[in-house]
């Protein structure tokens, strides 16, 4: 019997006490293998409700071993069924806040690259009470994606701090690719940052600045060097 076959009956029947007993019965080698099996083979099969219930209980059982299982949220984000507004998520936040508050940002960092829409990211912020522009920016900067860049720009607008915008640009520029430099061009033009090193090929017209954050599609349009639809 594979580890996946061992664990699925307990999850399917929501027998969390039985799941814990089974996990405790594993050898050290089997338990290490179970961490991968949960992350790659089990959690990606579950619907939203059962996913969060399972993640909650395995993290309660052993946080350090199973926190990375949050990456499996990607299948829910991709098929559009992801919903943070469930009791298991609230219980998970309470548990992490009580036992290891630093893990709240850690689990957010694990899930953030898997999210597909601005609304999903908003739900993440709300569900895990991730507040403050600087904290959110530090998480978004770890993700190299168009959605992350869009949310960085919108968050910088809320922060209204040119020094923070400057630091974000320097961080993004370290990626040394065309998209990164185009993002910096947008931020540079919008916030009037004149002291950034490097040459920027993306030219932003003054009238375009008021349209950049109109919606995600417009942002991508300008990011690719196209004129926004006015």
C-alpha positions in Angstrom: 0.0 0.0 0.0 1.4 3.4 -1.0 1.5 6.3 1.5 -1.2 8.0 -0.6 -3.4 5.0 -0.3 -2.8 4.9 3.4 -3.8 8.6 4.0 -6.7 9.1 1.6 -9.4 7.0 3.6 -8.8 9.2 6.7 -9.1 12.4 4.7 -12.1 11.2 2.8 -14.0 10.5 6.0 -12.6 13.5 7.9 -11.1 11.2 10.5 -8.5 13.6 11.8 -7.8 11.5 15.0 -7.2 8.5 12.8 -5.0 10.5 10.5 -2.9 11.6 13.4 -2.5 8.1 14.7 -1.5 6.9 11.2 1.1 9.7 10.9 2.6 8.9 14.3 2.9 5.2 13.3 5.2 6.1 10.3 8.9 5.5 10.4 11.2 8.6 10.1 11.8 7.8 6.5 8.1 7.3 5.7 7.2 10.5 7.5 9.7 12.4 5.3 8.2 10.8 2.3 4.7 11.7 3.5 5.5 15.4 3.5 6.1 15.2 -0.3 3.1 12.9 -0.9 0.8 15.3 0.9 2.2 18.3 -0.9 2.3 16.8 -4.4 -0.2 13.9 -4.5 -2.9 14.3 -1.9 -3.7 18.0 -1.4 -3.8 18.8 -5.1 -6.7 16.3 -5.4 -9.0 17.9 -2.8 -11.8 20.4 -3.2 -11.7 23.7 -1.4 -13.3 22.7 1.8 -11.4 19.4 2.3 -8.2 21.0 1.2 -8.3 23.6 4.0 -9.5 21.1 6.6 -6.7 18.8 5.7 -4.1 21.5 5.7 -5.3 22.8 9.0 -5.0 19.4 10.7 -1.7 18.4 9.3 -0.2 21.8 10.3 -1.6 21.4 13.8 0.0 18.0 13.9 3.4 19.2 12.8 3.7 22.7 11.4 7.3 22.6 10.3 6.7 19.4 8.3 3.5 20.4 6.5 3.5 24.1 6.1 4.9 23.8 2.6 1.7 21.9 1.7 0.1 25.3 1.2 1.7 25.4 -2.2 -1.0 22.9 -3.4 -3.5 25.8 -3.2 -2.4 26.4 -6.8 -4.9 23.8 -8.3 -7.8 25.6 -6.6 -6.5 29.0 -7.8 -6.1 27.8 -11.3 -9.6 26.2 -11.6 -11.3 29.2 -10.0 -12.6 27.4 -6.9 -10.3 28.8 -4.3 -12.1 30.4 -1.4 -10.4 31.6 1.7 -13.7 32.4 3.4 -14.1 29.1 5.3 -13.9 28.2 8.9 -10.8 26.0 8.5 -8.8 29.1 7.2 -9.9 31.1 10.2 -8.9 28.3 12.5 -5.5 28.0 10.7 -4.8 31.7 11.2 -5.7 31.5 14.9 -3.5 28.4 15.3 -0.5 30.0 13.6 -1.0 33.3 15.5 -1.0 31.4 18.8 1.9 29.0 18.1 4.2 30.6 15.6 3.1 34.1 14.3 6.0 34.3 11.9 4.5 31.4 10.0 1.6 33.6 8.9 3.9 35.5 6.5 5.6 32.2 5.6 2.4 30.5 4.5 1.5 33.7 2.6 4.8 33.6 0.8 4.2 29.9 -0.1 0.7 30.6 -1.5 1.3 33.9 -3.2 3.1 32.7 -6.3 0.3 30.2 -7.0 -2.5 32.8 -7.0 -4.0 33.8 -10.4 -6.1 37.0 -9.7 -6.1 40.2 -7.8 -9.2 39.0 -5.9 -7.4 35.9 -4.7 -4.6 37.9 -3.4 -7.0 40.2 -1.6 -8.6 37.2 0.0 -5.2 36.0 1.1 -4.4 39.4 2.8 -7.8 39.4 4.5 -7.9 35.8 5.6 -4.4 35.9 7.2 -4.7 39.5 8.4 -1.6 40.5 6.4 -1.6 44.3 6.9 0.6 47.2 5.9 2.0 48.2 2.6 5.6 47.4 3.5 4.8 43.8 4.6 2.8 43.2 1.5 5.5 44.7 -0.8 8.1 42.5 0.8 6.0 39.5 -0.1 5.1 40.6 -3.6 8.7 41.4 -4.5 9.5 37.7 -4.0 7.2 36.8 -6.9 8.3 37.5 -10.5 5.0 37.6 -12.3 2.9 40.3 -14.1 0.2 40.0 -11.5 2.7 40.6 -8.7 4.2 43.7 -10.5 0.7 45.1 -11.0 0.0 44.7 -7.3 3.3 46.2 -6.4 2.4 49.2 -8.4 -1.0 49.6 -6.7 0.5 49.0 -3.3 3.1 51.7 -3.9 0.3 54.1 -4.8 -1.3 53.4 -1.4 2.1 53.8 0.4 2.8 57.2 -1.2 6.4 56.9 -0.3 9.0 57.7 -3.0 11.8 56.2 -0.9 9.9 52.9 -0.7 9.3 53.0 -4.4 13.0 53.7 -5.1 14.0 50.6 -3.0 11.4 48.5 -4.8 12.8 49.5 -8.2 16.4 48.7 -7.1 15.3 45.3 -6.0 13.3 44.6 -9.2 16.2 45.8 -11.4 18.4 43.0 -10.0 16.4 40.6 -12.1 18.0 42.2 -15.2 15.3 41.2 -17.7 13.2 43.2 -20.0 10.0 42.9 -18.1 11.7 44.0 -14.8 13.1 47.1 -16.5 9.7 47.9 -18.0 8.1 47.7 -14.6 10.7 50.0 -13.2 10.1 52.4 -16.1 6.4 52.5 -15.1 7.2 53.1 -11.5 9.9 55.6 -12.3 7.6 57.7 -14.5 4.6 57.6 -12.2 6.5 58.5 -9.0 9.0 60.9 -10.7 12.1 58.9 -9.6 15.0 60.6 -11.4 18.0 59.0 -9.6 17.7 55.3 -10.7 20.8 53.9 -12.4 20.4 52.3 -15.9 18.8 53.0 -19.2 15.1 52.3 -19.7 13.7 51.6 -23.2 10.0 51.8 -22.3 8.7 55.3 -22.9 5.6 56.3 -20.9 3.6 59.2 -22.2 2.3 61.5 -19.5 -1.4 60.8 -20.3 -0.8 57.1 -19.9 0.1 57.4 -16.2 -3.6 58.0 -15.2 -4.6 54.7 -17.0 -1.9 52.3 -15.7 -3.8 51.0 -12.8 -7.2 51.2 -14.3 -7.2 47.4 -14.5 -4.8 44.6 -14.9 -5.2 44.3 -18.7 -4.4 48.0 -19.2 -1.3 47.6 -17.0 -0.1 44.6 -19.0 -0.8 46.6 -22.2 1.4 49.4 -21.1 4.0 47.0 -19.7 4.4 45.5 -23.2 4.9 48.9 -24.7 1.5 49.3 -26.2 -0.7 52.4 -25.8 -3.6 52.0 -23.4 -7.2 52.2 -24.7 -8.6 55.6 -23.6 
